Amino acid sequence: MENTIIWSLLFFVVTIHVWSEIKHDQSPSEVKRPGETVKMSCIISGYSMTSYYIHWIQQRPGEALEWIGRMDAGSNSASYGSSFQSRFIMTEDDPSSTQYLEVQSLTAADSAVYFCAREDTVTEELHKNLHRQ
């Protein structure tokens, strides 16, 4: 029996703004085989993508959330968690307000729900500055 990987993509919005104005459209679930590549998308509307960090989070069945990394939206600059530096690639397309997460050389352990979330960069910079003092 051939192994397959079932992909579920769920988007989660973390925000203090009006919920009805914010929208993250998800790419559909996919079934892939080990060794293949999957590219997930997060299409953003209702706010300026370049004003926020966009985070990707993974949740394997029965396990806690795990931070994959974040994109400094608008600069195409990504930071990755230590477990996700080799096969996970975050990219963006500013004109279409879309964030992407590509996972290469898939394994069964990559079967998970993937979340896209935003973080206010102003809040993040304030948080960093407070901890420096």
Rosetta constraint file for C-alpha pairs under 8 A:
AtomPair CA 3 CA 33 HARMONIC 6.36 0.50
AtomPair CA 3 CA 34 HARMONIC 7.07 0.50
AtomPair CA 4 CA 31 HARMONIC 6.48 0.50
AtomPair CA 4 CA 32 HARMONIC 5.69 0.50
AtomPair CA 4 CA 33 HARMONIC 4.65 0.50
AtomPair CA 4 CA 34 HARMONIC 6.72 0.50
AtomPair CA 4 CA 108 HARMONIC 7.68 0.50
AtomPair CA 5 CA 31 HARMONIC 5.39 0.50
AtomPair CA 5 CA 32 HARMONIC 5.02 0.50
AtomPair CA 5 CA 33 HARMONIC 5.71 0.50
AtomPair CA 5 CA 34 HARMONIC 6.96 0.50
AtomPair CA 5 CA 107 HARMONIC 7.70 0.50
AtomPair CA 5 CA 108 HARMONIC 6.03 0.50
AtomPair CA 5 CA 110 HARMONIC 7.77 0.50
AtomPair CA 5 CA 111 HARMONIC 5.79 0.50
AtomPair CA 6 CA 29 HARMONIC 7.32 0.50
AtomPair CA 6 CA 30 HARMONIC 5.98 0.50
AtomPair CA 6 CA 31 HARMONIC 4.46 0.50
AtomPair CA 6 CA 32 HARMONIC 6.53 0.50
AtomPair CA 6 CA 111 HARMONIC 5.97 0.50
AtomPair CA 6 CA 112 HARMONIC 7.86 0.50
AtomPair CA 7 CA 29 HARMONIC 5.11 0.50
AtomPair CA 7 CA 30 HARMONIC 4.85 0.50
AtomPair CA 7 CA 31 HARMONIC 5.81 0.50
AtomPair CA 7 CA 32 HARMONIC 7.56 0.50
AtomPair CA 7 CA 111 HARMONIC 5.91 0.50
AtomPair CA 7 CA 112 HARMONIC 6.34 0.50
AtomPair CA 7 CA 113 HARMONIC 6.90 0.50
AtomPair CA 8 CA 28 HARMONIC 7.40 0.50
AtomPair CA 8 CA 29 HARMONIC 4.59 0.50
AtomPair CA 8 CA 30 HARMONIC 6.84 0.50
AtomPair CA 8 CA 111 HARMONIC 7.97 0.50
AtomPair CA 8 CA 112 HARMONIC 6.45 0.50
AtomPair CA 8 CA 113 HARMONIC 4.93 0.50
AtomPair CA 8 CA 114 HARMONIC 6.72 0.50
AtomPair CA 9 CA 26 HARMONIC 6.64 0.50
AtomPair CA 9 CA 27 HARMONIC 6.80 0.50
AtomPair CA 9 CA 28 HARMONIC 6.81 0.50
AtomPair CA 9 CA 29 HARMONIC 5.93 0.50
AtomPair CA 9 CA 40 HARMONIC 7.55 0.50
AtomPair CA 9 CA 113 HARMONIC 5.33 0.50
AtomPair CA 9 CA 114 HARMONIC 4.91 0.50
AtomPair CA 9 CA 115 HARMONIC 6.53 0.50
AtomPair CA 10 CA 26 HARMONIC 6.62 0.50
AtomPair CA 10 CA 113 HARMONIC 6.31 0.50
AtomPair CA 10 CA 114 HARMONIC 5.77 0.50
AtomPair CA 10 CA 115 HARMONIC 5.16 0.50
AtomPair CA 10 CA 116 HARMONIC 7.28 0.50
AtomPair CA 11 CA 24 HARMONIC 6.47 0.50
AtomPair CA 11 CA 25 HARMONIC 7.51 0.50
AtomPair CA 11 CA 26 HARMONIC 6.40 0.50
AtomPair CA 11 CA 42 HARMONIC 7.55 0.50
AtomPair CA 11 CA 114 HARMONIC 7.31 0.50
AtomPair CA 11 CA 115 HARMONIC 4.65 0.50
AtomPair CA 11 CA 116 HARMONIC 4.82 0.50
AtomPair CA 11 CA 117 HARMONIC 6.78 0.50
AtomPair CA 12 CA 24 HARMONIC 7.95 0.50
AtomPair CA 12 CA 115 HARMONIC 5.70 0.50
AtomPair CA 12 CA 116 HARMONIC 5.71 0.50
AtomPair CA 12 CA 117 HARMONIC 5.36 0.50
AtomPair CA 13 CA 24 HARMONIC 7.55 0.50
AtomPair CA 13 CA 116 HARMONIC 7.21 0.50
AtomPair CA 13 CA 117 HARMONIC 4.97 0.50
AtomPair CA 13 CA 118 HARMONIC 6.26 0.50
AtomPair CA 14 CA 117 HARMONIC 5.86 0.50
AtomPair CA 14 CA 118 HARMONIC 5.87 0.50
AtomPair CA 14 CA 119 HARMONIC 6.87 0.50
AtomPair CA 15 CA 19 HARMONIC 7.79 0.50
AtomPair CA 15 CA 118 HARMONIC 7.17 0.50
AtomPair CA 15 CA 119 HARMONIC 7.22 0.50
AtomPair CA 18 CA 22 HARMONIC 7.16 0.50
AtomPair CA 21 CA 45 HARMONIC 7.97 0.50
AtomPair CA 21 CA 46 HARMONIC 5.04 0.50
AtomPair CA 21 CA 47 HARMONIC 7.77 0.50
AtomPair CA 22 CA 44 HARMONIC 7.82 0.50
AtomPair CA 22 CA 45 HARMONIC 6.06 0.50
AtomPair CA 22 CA 46 HARMONIC 4.44 0.50
AtomPair CA 22 CA 47 HARMONIC 6.55 0.50
AtomPair CA 23 CA 43 HARMONIC 7.97 0.50
AtomPair CA 23 CA 44 HARMONIC 5.93 0.50
AtomPair CA 23 CA 45 HARMONIC 5.16 0.50
AtomPair CA 23 CA 46 HARMONIC 6.03 0.50
AtomPair CA 24 CA 42 HARMONIC 6.01 0.50
AtomPair CA 24 CA 43 HARMONIC 5.41 0.50
AtomPair CA 24 CA 44 HARMONIC 4.77 0.50
AtomPair CA 24 CA 45 HARMONIC 6.52 0.50
AtomPair CA 25 CA 42 HARMONIC 5.81 0.50
AtomPair CA 25 CA 43 HARMONIC 4.98 0.50
AtomPair CA 25 CA 44 HARMONIC 6.63 0.50
AtomPair CA 26 CA 40 HARMONIC 7.83 0.50
AtomPair CA 26 CA 41 HARMONIC 6.16 0.50
AtomPair CA 26 CA 42 HARMONIC 5.40 0.50
AtomPair CA 26 CA 43 HARMONIC 6.74 0.50
AtomPair CA 27 CA 40 HARMONIC 5.96 0.50
AtomPair CA 27 CA 41 HARMONIC 5.47 0.50
AtomPair CA 27 CA 42 HARMONIC 7.02 0.50
AtomPair CA 32 CA 36 HARMONIC 6.44 0.50
AtomPair CA 32 CA 37 HARMONIC 7.66 0.50
AtomPair CA 32 CA 38 HARMONIC 7.40 0.50
AtomPair CA 32 CA 106 HARMONIC 7.94 0.50
AtomPair CA 33 CA 106 HARMONIC 7.20 0.50
AtomPair CA 34 CA 105 HARMONIC 6.73 0.50
AtomPair CA 34 CA 106 HARMONIC 4.84 0.50
AtomPair CA 34 CA 107 HARMONIC 4.94 0.50
AtomPair CA 34 CA 108 HARMONIC 6.68 0.50
AtomPair CA 35 CA 104 HARMONIC 7.25 0.50
AtomPair CA 35 CA 105 HARMONIC 4.07 0.50
AtomPair CA 35 CA 106 HARMONIC 4.74 0.50
AtomPair CA 35 CA 107 HARMONIC 6.56 0.50
AtomPair CA 36 CA 104 HARMONIC 6.46 0.50
AtomPair CA 36 CA 105 HARMONIC 5.33 0.50
AtomPair CA 36 CA 106 HARMONIC 5.50 0.50
AtomPair CA 37 CA 102 HARMONIC 7.04 0.50
AtomPair CA 37 CA 103 HARMONIC 5.64 0.50
AtomPair CA 37 CA 104 HARMONIC 4.41 0.50
AtomPair CA 37 CA 105 HARMONIC 5.86 0.50
AtomPair CA 37 CA 106 HARMONIC 6.14 0.50
AtomPair CA 38 CA 102 HARMONIC 5.62 0.50
AtomPair CA 38 CA 103 HARMONIC 5.43 0.50
AtomPair CA 38 CA 104 HARMONIC 6.70 0.50
AtomPair CA 38 CA 106 HARMONIC 7.86 0.50
AtomPair CA 39 CA 100 HARMONIC 6.61 0.50
AtomPair CA 39 CA 101 HARMONIC 5.63 0.50
AtomPair CA 39 CA 102 HARMONIC 4.13 0.50
AtomPair CA 39 CA 103 HARMONIC 6.45 0.50
AtomPair CA 40 CA 100 HARMONIC 5.53 0.50
AtomPair CA 40 CA 101 HARMONIC 5.14 0.50
AtomPair CA 40 CA 102 HARMONIC 6.20 0.50
AtomPair CA 41 CA 98 HARMONIC 6.58 0.50
AtomPair CA 41 CA 99 HARMONIC 5.69 0.50
AtomPair CA 41 CA 100 HARMONIC 4.49 0.50
AtomPair CA 41 CA 101 HARMONIC 6.46 0.50
AtomPair CA 42 CA 98 HARMONIC 5.49 0.50
AtomPair CA 42 CA 99 HARMONIC 4.98 0.50
AtomPair CA 42 CA 100 HARMONIC 6.20 0.50
AtomPair CA 42 CA 116 HARMONIC 6.62 0.50
AtomPair CA 43 CA 96 HARMONIC 7.51 0.50
AtomPair CA 43 CA 97 HARMONIC 5.92 0.50
AtomPair CA 43 CA 98 HARMONIC 4.35 0.50
AtomPair CA 43 CA 99 HARMONIC 6.44 0.50
AtomPair CA 44 CA 49 HARMONIC 6.78 0.50
AtomPair CA 44 CA 97 HARMONIC 5.40 0.50
AtomPair CA 44 CA 98 HARMONIC 5.97 0.50
AtomPair CA 44 CA 99 HARMONIC 7.85 0.50
AtomPair CA 45 CA 49 HARMONIC 7.89 0.50
AtomPair CA 45 CA 97 HARMONIC 7.19 0.50
AtomPair CA 48 CA 52 HARMONIC 7.74 0.50
AtomPair CA 49 CA 73 HARMONIC 6.20 0.50
AtomPair CA 49 CA 74 HARMONIC 7.25 0.50
AtomPair CA 49 CA 94 HARMONIC 7.80 0.50
AtomPair CA 49 CA 97 HARMONIC 6.23 0.50
AtomPair CA 50 CA 72 HARMONIC 7.69 0.50
AtomPair CA 50 CA 73 HARMONIC 4.73 0.50
AtomPair CA 50 CA 74 HARMONIC 4.60 0.50
AtomPair CA 50 CA 75 HARMONIC 7.96 0.50
AtomPair CA 50 CA 94 HARMONIC 7.89 0.50
AtomPair CA 51 CA 73 HARMONIC 7.11 0.50
AtomPair CA 51 CA 74 HARMONIC 7.93 0.50
AtomPair CA 51 CA 120 HARMONIC 6.75 0.50
AtomPair CA 51 CA 121 HARMONIC 6.33 0.50
AtomPair CA 52 CA 72 HARMONIC 7.04 0.50
AtomPair CA 52 CA 73 HARMONIC 6.14 0.50
AtomPair CA 52 CA 118 HARMONIC 6.14 0.50
AtomPair CA 52 CA 119 HARMONIC 5.40 0.50
AtomPair CA 52 CA 120 HARMONIC 4.69 0.50
AtomPair CA 52 CA 121 HARMONIC 4.96 0.50
AtomPair CA 53 CA 70 HARMONIC 6.30 0.50
AtomPair CA 53 CA 71 HARMONIC 5.61 0.50
AtomPair CA 53 CA 72 HARMONIC 4.84 0.50
AtomPair CA 53 CA 73 HARMONIC 5.58 0.50
AtomPair CA 53 CA 118 HARMONIC 5.68 0.50
AtomPair CA 53 CA 119 HARMONIC 5.04 0.50
AtomPair CA 53 CA 120 HARMONIC 6.35 0.50
AtomPair CA 53 CA 121 HARMONIC 5.87 0.50
AtomPair CA 54 CA 70 HARMONIC 5.39 0.50
AtomPair CA 54 CA 71 HARMONIC 5.15 0.50
AtomPair CA 54 CA 72 HARMONIC 6.70 0.50
AtomPair CA 54 CA 73 HARMONIC 6.43 0.50
AtomPair CA 54 CA 99 HARMONIC 7.77 0.50
AtomPair CA 54 CA 116 HARMONIC 6.89 0.50
AtomPair CA 54 CA 117 HARMONIC 5.70 0.50
AtomPair CA 54 CA 118 HARMONIC 4.49 0.50
AtomPair CA 54 CA 119 HARMONIC 6.29 0.50
AtomPair CA 55 CA 67 HARMONIC 7.73 0.50
AtomPair CA 55 CA 68 HARMONIC 7.49 0.50
AtomPair CA 55 CA 69 HARMONIC 5.75 0.50
AtomPair CA 55 CA 70 HARMONIC 4.13 0.50
AtomPair CA 55 CA 71 HARMONIC 6.36 0.50
AtomPair CA 55 CA 115 HARMONIC 7.98 0.50
AtomPair CA 55 CA 116 HARMONIC 5.75 0.50
AtomPair CA 55 CA 117 HARMONIC 5.07 0.50
AtomPair CA 55 CA 118 HARMONIC 5.92 0.50
AtomPair CA 55 CA 119 HARMONIC 7.43 0.50
AtomPair CA 56 CA 67 HARMONIC 6.50 0.50
AtomPair CA 56 CA 68 HARMONIC 5.40 0.50
AtomPair CA 56 CA 69 HARMONIC 5.66 0.50
AtomPair CA 56 CA 70 HARMONIC 6.18 0.50
AtomPair CA 56 CA 101 HARMONIC 7.66 0.50
AtomPair CA 56 CA 114 HARMONIC 6.91 0.50
AtomPair CA 56 CA 115 HARMONIC 5.59 0.50
AtomPair CA 56 CA 116 HARMONIC 4.81 0.50
AtomPair CA 56 CA 117 HARMONIC 6.44 0.50
AtomPair CA 57 CA 65 HARMONIC 6.54 0.50
AtomPair CA 57 CA 66 HARMONIC 5.61 0.50
AtomPair CA 57 CA 67 HARMONIC 4.61 0.50
AtomPair CA 57 CA 68 HARMONIC 5.19 0.50
AtomPair CA 57 CA 69 HARMONIC 7.26 0.50
AtomPair CA 57 CA 114 HARMONIC 5.63 0.50
AtomPair CA 57 CA 115 HARMONIC 4.93 0.50
AtomPair CA 57 CA 116 HARMONIC 6.53 0.50
AtomPair CA 57 CA 117 HARMONIC 7.85 0.50
AtomPair CA 58 CA 65 HARMONIC 5.77 0.50
AtomPair CA 58 CA 66 HARMONIC 5.14 0.50
AtomPair CA 58 CA 67 HARMONIC 6.40 0.50
AtomPair CA 58 CA 68 HARMONIC 6.53 0.50
AtomPair CA 58 CA 112 HARMONIC 6.36 0.50
AtomPair CA 58 CA 113 HARMONIC 5.87 0.50
AtomPair CA 58 CA 114 HARMONIC 4.61 0.50
AtomPair CA 58 CA 115 HARMONIC 6.30 0.50
AtomPair CA 59 CA 63 HARMONIC 6.28 0.50
AtomPair CA 59 CA 64 HARMONIC 6.10 0.50
AtomPair CA 59 CA 65 HARMONIC 4.68 0.50
AtomPair CA 59 CA 66 HARMONIC 6.16 0.50
AtomPair CA 59 CA 112 HARMONIC 5.40 0.50
AtomPair CA 59 CA 113 HARMONIC 5.18 0.50
AtomPair CA 59 CA 114 HARMONIC 6.36 0.50
AtomPair CA 60 CA 64 HARMONIC 7.35 0.50
AtomPair CA 60 CA 65 HARMONIC 7.62 0.50
AtomPair CA 60 CA 109 HARMONIC 7.86 0.50
AtomPair CA 60 CA 110 HARMONIC 7.65 0.50
AtomPair CA 60 CA 111 HARMONIC 6.53 0.50
AtomPair CA 60 CA 112 HARMONIC 4.30 0.50
AtomPair CA 60 CA 113 HARMONIC 6.39 0.50
AtomPair CA 61 CA 112 HARMONIC 6.37 0.50
AtomPair CA 61 CA 113 HARMONIC 7.93 0.50
AtomPair CA 67 CA 81 HARMONIC 6.38 0.50
AtomPair CA 68 CA 80 HARMONIC 5.86 0.50
AtomPair CA 68 CA 81 HARMONIC 5.28 0.50
AtomPair CA 68 CA 83 HARMONIC 7.65 0.50
AtomPair CA 68 CA 84 HARMONIC 5.84 0.50
AtomPair CA 69 CA 78 HARMONIC 7.11 0.50
AtomPair CA 69 CA 79 HARMONIC 5.38 0.50
AtomPair CA 69 CA 80 HARMONIC 4.07 0.50
AtomPair CA 69 CA 81 HARMONIC 5.39 0.50
AtomPair CA 69 CA 84 HARMONIC 7.72 0.50
AtomPair CA 70 CA 78 HARMONIC 5.69 0.50
AtomPair CA 70 CA 79 HARMONIC 5.43 0.50
AtomPair CA 70 CA 80 HARMONIC 6.61 0.50
AtomPair CA 70 CA 90 HARMONIC 7.88 0.50
AtomPair CA 71 CA 76 HARMONIC 6.60 0.50
AtomPair CA 71 CA 77 HARMONIC 5.74 0.50
AtomPair CA 71 CA 78 HARMONIC 4.37 0.50
AtomPair CA 71 CA 79 HARMONIC 6.51 0.50
AtomPair CA 71 CA 90 HARMONIC 6.86 0.50
AtomPair CA 71 CA 91 HARMONIC 7.56 0.50
AtomPair CA 72 CA 76 HARMONIC 6.28 0.50
AtomPair CA 72 CA 77 HARMONIC 5.33 0.50
AtomPair CA 72 CA 78 HARMONIC 6.20 0.50
AtomPair CA 73 CA 77 HARMONIC 7.36 0.50
AtomPair CA 73 CA 92 HARMONIC 7.37 0.50
AtomPair CA 74 CA 92 HARMONIC 7.88 0.50
AtomPair CA 74 CA 94 HARMONIC 6.35 0.50
AtomPair CA 76 CA 91 HARMONIC 6.31 0.50
AtomPair CA 76 CA 92 HARMONIC 6.21 0.50
AtomPair CA 78 CA 90 HARMONIC 6.44 0.50
AtomPair CA 78 CA 91 HARMONIC 7.69 0.50
AtomPair CA 80 CA 84 HARMONIC 6.04 0.50
AtomPair CA 80 CA 85 HARMONIC 5.65 0.50
AtomPair CA 81 CA 85 HARMONIC 6.57 0.50
AtomPair CA 84 CA 88 HARMONIC 5.62 0.50
AtomPair CA 85 CA 89 HARMONIC 7.91 0.50
AtomPair CA 87 CA 102 HARMONIC 7.96 0.50
AtomPair CA 87 CA 103 HARMONIC 5.61 0.50
AtomPair CA 87 CA 104 HARMONIC 5.06 0.50
AtomPair CA 87 CA 105 HARMONIC 6.90 0.50
AtomPair CA 88 CA 101 HARMONIC 6.91 0.50
AtomPair CA 88 CA 102 HARMONIC 5.70 0.50
AtomPair CA 88 CA 103 HARMONIC 4.66 0.50
AtomPair CA 88 CA 104 HARMONIC 6.54 0.50
AtomPair CA 89 CA 101 HARMONIC 5.74 0.50
AtomPair CA 89 CA 102 HARMONIC 5.05 0.50
AtomPair CA 89 CA 103 HARMONIC 6.49 0.50
AtomPair CA 90 CA 99 HARMONIC 7.36 0.50
AtomPair CA 90 CA 100 HARMONIC 5.57 0.50
AtomPair CA 90 CA 101 HARMONIC 4.65 0.50
AtomPair CA 90 CA 102 HARMONIC 6.39 0.50
AtomPair CA 91 CA 99 HARMONIC 6.03 0.50
AtomPair CA 91 CA 100 HARMONIC 5.14 0.50
AtomPair CA 91 CA 101 HARMONIC 6.63 0.50
AtomPair CA 92 CA 97 HARMONIC 7.62 0.50
AtomPair CA 92 CA 98 HARMONIC 5.71 0.50
AtomPair CA 92 CA 99 HARMONIC 4.37 0.50
AtomPair CA 92 CA 100 HARMONIC 5.75 0.50
AtomPair CA 93 CA 97 HARMONIC 5.99 0.50
AtomPair CA 93 CA 98 HARMONIC 5.25 0.50
AtomPair CA 93 CA 99 HARMONIC 6.47 0.50
AtomPair CA 94 CA 98 HARMONIC 6.51 0.50
AtomPair CA 106 CA 110 HARMONIC 6.33 0.50
AtomPair CA 107 CA 111 HARMONIC 7.67 0.50
AtomPair CA 119 CA 123 HARMONIC 7.82 0.50
AtomPair CA 119 CA 124 HARMONIC 7.43 0.50
AtomPair CA 120 CA 124 HARMONIC 6.34 0.50
AtomPair CA 121 CA 125 HARMONIC 6.09 0.50
AtomPair CA 122 CA 126 HARMONIC 6.20 0.50
AtomPair CA 123 CA 127 HARMONIC 6.11 0.50
AtomPair CA 124 CA 128 HARMONIC 6.25 0.50
AtomPair CA 125 CA 129 HARMONIC 6.17 0.50
AtomPair CA 126 CA 130 HARMONIC 6.19 0.50
AtomPair CA 127 CA 131 HARMONIC 6.48 0.50
AtomPair CA 128 CA 132 HARMONIC 6.46 0.50
AtomPair CA 129 CA 133 HARMONIC 6.75 0.50
